[in-house]
Amino acid sequence: MTNYECNGLKYKTNSTKSVKHCPGCGSTDFVMDDCRYELICRRCGMVIDDEFIQYGP
């Protein structure tokens, strides 16, 4: 399980990925899509991770 922090919020993921930089452009600027529970690179739009644990309804 990997922990991410994005925009001051902490998330846990089931993924074994441990991404510190975007594989597409090398950016470290990510945003969390709270509707789809995806970690997305702000520079190029690549979905970095999508296996997050959803704790709400």
N, C-alpha and C positions, 0 to 999 in steps of 0.2 A: 504494500500500500504506500502510495506517495502523497505527500502533503504539498499543496500549492498555496501561495499567498498572492492574491490579485486585487488591486485597488483597496488594500487594507483588510480584505476578507480572507479567511482561511477556508480551504476546501480539502477534502480527502478524495482520493481516486483509487479505484480497484486496479488501475493499469500498472504495469511494471515499468512504464516509460518514466524516465527521469530527465525531463527536458529543461535546460536552463536557457537555451538559445533556440530560436526558430530554425528548423532545418532548411527552410526555403530561403530566408534572407539574412539570418543571423541576428535578428532583433531580439531584445529582451523585454520588449513592451507588449504585454499580453492583456487581454480583456476577457472577463468571464461573462458568457451569455447565460443569464439566470433562467431563461425560459427553456433552453435546450440543454443546459448544463454542459457547455463546451468551452474550452479554453482556446481563444482565438488570438492570432498575432495581429496587432493593430496596423503594422506596416504593410503586410502582404495579404492578410485575410486567411491564411492557412489555419485549419483546425489542428491545434497541437494535441489536445486530449479530449476524449468524449466519454470516458468511463467513470464518471463521478457518482458518488453515493448521494442519493437524493433523500433528505431527511424530512421532507414535507409531504403534504397530500398531493 
